Structures are given as structure tokens and as C-alpha cells.
Amino acid sequence: MEGKTHIVGSITAAAVTHYLFTSKGVAVDEPFIYYVSAVFGGLLPDICQPNSISGQKVKKLSKSINKQFGHRTITHSILFTAVIYWLIGLLTIDSVKTIQLGVITGIISHLLLDAFTTKGIQLLYPFKIRFRFPLYIKTGSKLEGLLFFSFVLISLWIGYQIWYTNINAFTF
């Protein structure tokens, strides 16, 4: 998937999670931090690709990861997700749980989206088993554009539902 699809996909995943929490009476602390963290997490797995949005920010690291592991291997795995969760947990700031939830929501959305591509992902890295859904989308295709547009609509609808049912849920 393209970076823009990962961005809107992570926002949609965060909105769905936010809605589910809100509907159960559980508040999402610091929604702004949560959504920004989700977008960060949604872009993070592509750090293994130097031309990606996240790879361009840290080119040397990205090239090193790509040379060592390749694309959609370690950074698209359960192992990577667990390590990132653990590393964020080491932070000594008040918002650590919100950031953890947001980043992990974004990473999971990224992994799910890339599992819908023709190449799939190595979810169980270091095992070289590729996971791909039976129905898949070619990156950059019109179908991906339709998915992107659908995510925008879903996010807007869910955002409205959260706002309508609990105006304080979006207090920034």
C-alpha cells in the first residue's frame, strides 16, 4: 500500500478503536496524542524501505534495515510490533499508555493492509512464511484508491458518531 493509504488506514483503525472504547464507556485519554501516535505507527513498518515516508526521515537507518532484512520482513512482524510496544513502555512520560495504544493500533493497521497486497508480509519473521489474504490489491491501483476513499468516509462517519454521542471525547 502507498503511504497515504497507511495514513488514512491508521486513522480509521484508531477511530474504530476509539469508537469501541467510547461505546463501552472507556475514555481514550488524550485523543490528539492517540491519533498522532496511530499515524506514526501506521507509517513505522515501512522504515525498511528508503523511499517510504518513514524511510525518507531516517535514510541511513532505512537503508541499513533494508540491506539487512529486506522489505516486509522484520518490520512487518509480530516480533517488531512487540519490541516497539516494549520500547515505548520504557518511556517515562505521562502519555505512555496512550502512545503505546496509538502506535500499536497504527502498526496493526499497516500489517493488515500490507497483507492485502500481492506480496504479503512475513508476519512470523524470522520464519520466511508469507501471509497474504486471498483477495489482494495491487499497490497504487484504482482499487487501492477506492479503499483510501472508503477509509476517509468511514473515519468521518465514526468521528461524527463519537462526537455526537460524547462531545467530550474529542476535547483536545
N, C-alpha and C positions, 0 to 999 in steps of 0.2 A: 504494500500500500504506500501511497505517497504521504509525505509529511502532513499535508493539510487534512488528509483523511484521519491520520492518527491524532491530530489535534482535536478535531471535532468528535472523533470516536471516544477520546478520553473524557471530553466534556460531557458527552452523552452518558457514558458509564458512570461518571461522577454524579450526574443529575439523577440517574436511575437509583443509585445508591442513596443519595440524599433524600429522594422521594420515599424510598422504602424505610429509611430511618425515621423520617418525619411522620410517616403514616403509622409507625409503631410508637410514636411519642418520644423518640430519642432525637435530641437535637444534635446537629452537626456543628461542633464548635468551630468558630472562625471560618465561615463558608468561603471567604475570599482566599484564605491560605489553602483551604482544601481544594478548591478548583485550580488554583495556580500549581499546586503540587501534583494534581492529576494530569495536567498538561505536561509538566516536566516529566512525570513517569511515562506518559504516552509517547514521548519522544526519546527517552533514555535508551531503550534497547537498540536503537539504530546508531548508537555511538560506535558500533563496529563497522560503520560504513562512512568513509571520509567525506562523501558528498551529501550526506544527510544533514538535516537541520542541526541535530546534536553533534554530529561528527565534525561539522564545519567550525563549531565553537572551540573544540579541542583537537585540532587536526593531527598533531603528533601522537596523542594518545589513541585517537581513532585509527590512524594508520598502523600503529603498533598492534592494537587488538585485531584489526582485520588481517594483518600479516600472520599473527599467531594462531587465530581461530577461524577466520573467515566470517561470512555474513550469515546471520540467522542460526548461530550455533550457541555458544555460551551465553550471549546476552539475550537470547530468546528462550531461556530455560528456567525451570523451577529453581535450579541452583542459584542463578543470577538474582532471581526475584527474592529468594530467601536471604542472600548476602546483602542485598540493598536494604531490605527490611531491617536486618540486624544492624547494619552500619548507621542507618537513620536513628535507630533506637539508642545509639551511643551518644547522640546529641544531648546537650544539657540545656535545652530551651523549653519554654512553657508549651509550645505548639507541637511538640514532637509526635504525639499520637495522631494529631490532625494531619501532619505532614506524612507520617507513615501510611495512614489510610489513603490519602490522596495519591501518593506516589505508587503504591501497590495497585490501587484501582486503575491508574493510568497504564502501568506495566501490563496488567492482565488484559486490559482492552487492546493494547498493542499486540500481545501474543495471540489473542483470539482473531484479530483482524489479519495478521500475517499467516495464521493457519488457514485462512480462506484464500490464500494466493496459490499459484501453481506450484511453487517450490516448497511451501510449507515451512515448518520450523523444527529444530531439534530440541523439543521440549524436555527431554530426559538427558540432555548433554551431561556427561561425556559420551553417552551411548549415541551412536550415529543413526538412530531411528528418526525418520522424518514424519512429523504429524501434519496432516492436511485434511481439511473437511472434504467430503465427497463432491460438494458443489464448491467451485472455486472461481475466483475473479482474477483476471489479468491486471497487474498493476498499471495504472494510468488509463484504463479502458473506460468506455462510456458507462459500463455497469458500476465501476468504482465511483464515477461522478454521480450516478443515481444514489448510491449508498451514502456518499458525502451529503447530498441534498436531503436525504431521508434523515440522517443524523441531526442535521440542523433543525429540521421540523420537529423531530422528537424532543430534542433538547429544549426548544422554545415551548413546546406543549407542556413538558414536565416542569420546566421553570415556572410557567404560569400556574400550574396546579399547586406547586409548593407555595408560591406567593399567595395564591387565592385562599388556600386552606390555613396558612400560617404566615402572616405578613412578617413576623419577626424572624422567620427562617433565613431571610436574605439581608439581615442587618449587617452591614459591613462596618 
